[in-house]
Amino acid sequence: MTSTPRTPRLTRLLGVLERVGNRLPSPALLFIWLAALIALASWLASAAAWQASLPGGELMIARNLLSAEGLRWALTAMVDNFVGFAPVGAVLVTMLGLGVAEHSGLLRCLLLRLVRRARGPLLSFMVVLAGILSNLAFDVGYVLLIPLAGVLFQMAGRPPLAGIAAAFAGVSAGYSANLLLGPVDVILAGITQESMAAIAPDYRVSVASNYYFTAVSTLLLALLGAWVTERWVAPFLASSERLDNAALEAAQERPGDTRALWPVALWTLMFSTLVLWASVADDAPLRDANGVLELTMLVPLIAFYAAVGGLLFGLVSGRYQAVGDMVAGMEQAMVTLAGYLVIMFFAAQCVAWFNWTGLGGLIAASGAGLLSAFEGQGVLLLLGFIVVSALINLFIGSASAKWALLAPVFVPMLYLLGVAPEQAQMAYRIGDSSTNIITPLMPYFALVVAFAARYRKNCGMGTLAAMMLPYSVSFLLVWSLLLALWLFVGLPLGPA
């Protein structure tokens, strides 16, 4: 009698996780349900005459969204809620420029140059680093760098799956780190600022509020990812002789790429010099009448730099025949944002409704009262919030959707306990990024499994989760420790 082989425990656990997560609605539908819940909760809170006092003495009172006043406000403010939602406009402007850089082939060329000539442990470091940097263009790293890394590792005589794992760790687990500011900083800072409207309407969260920390995190995670690859993942994986021809073709340098990089380098030098000249002196053009440098200007500056760099690369390399060809890159970028805009429409309504009803301030004040014993223990609160974010991330994949759900509650609550919104935002980014690579509910998880299956036929979700677990645990622990030490020393997370 033949016994049925037992399913590995990890595979069974992942199967349960996948089934539970698949029952969750799409992010857009989730926000629709949440909006209905907010309306119902506002009616109940108003009927119960729920009120609470903020530390400054302001009295918060629940307002009924289902009343005539609430209904009129919801209808008249709907368009303004969406158009004025901080993450929307900034992301659209940023992606206009980055879309040209991606469409022209500039980003692909830079990533290829970054990793192609590295060997040994340096190859692992460069692949993880390239994965982190690829997040400037949203999800380009998933479809470009991950399959490319498998080929590069195989060409170097190393297990191709180790290359895929290293790239996946950089692209996904290191999603919130970078040496440059990108769309992630814009989106999360906007949501954080919107979440403070209930208790501190004039509070402003800079796009660069986490920049110092994320820049240092980039190098730390690249080194840590390389160490995990060399110490654990590469020895665990067996080499394969199969070759991914599609990815191999993508790894080849195209004619004209080298020549096209020279004008981009010159443009980078000119642009950096111009920005420094316009911002360093107290009376510089980019400073206001009080000599303050407005960091909100970073968004159009990033978009302009990326657009011109992409245009120069496209014209010199031959990808573009005329200046007007760059418009196709902008249009393509807007197409990729269609799903994001749908989610942000409903997220904007939820955040605005939450603030108008007063529920955000009431929950924050009540929650802060319950957690008052931890007042002054900011690091401990942030470490706990990292764990909460990491666990929620196993079920909801979208970083912006999760933050739009969590920020209106946790940001004001932690703020009342002495934790700055920028600190709460960074704690969320750590927890959200670290567990991306071990949940089958992450949108690109199945795609990475398909890339790995090109080299190993029996590769499944359990195999990929086993490959990525060392990265996830290492990133979560070390990154959290770095944040704790950073705050303990009293270093700023970003420019004031």
Buried (B, 14 or more C-beta within 10 A) or exposed (E): EEEEEEEEEBBEEBBEBBEEBEEEEEBBEBBBEBBEEBBEBBBEBBEEEBBBEBEEEEEBBBBBBBEEEBEEBBEEBBEEBBEEBBBBBBBBBBBBBBBBBBBBBBBBBBBBBBBBEBEEBEBBBBBBBBBBBBBBBBBBBBBBBBBBBBBBBBBEEBBBBBBBBBBBBBBBBBBBBBBBBBBBBBBBBBBBBBBBBBBBEEBEBBBBBBBBBBBBBBBBBBBBBBBBBBEBBBEBBEBBEEBBEEBBEBBEEBEBBEEBBEBBEEBEEEBEEEBEEBBEEEEBEBBEEEEEBEBEBBBBBBBBBBBBBBBBBBBBBBBBEEEEBBEBBBEBBBEBBEBBEBBBBBBBBBBBBBBBBBBBBBBBBBBBEEBEEBEEBBBEBBBBBBEBBBEBBBBBBBBBBBBBBBBBBBBBBBBBBBBBBBBBBBBBBBBBBBBBBBBBBBEBBEBBBEBBBBBBEEBBBBBBBBBBBBBBBBBBEBBBEBBBEBBEEEEBBBEE
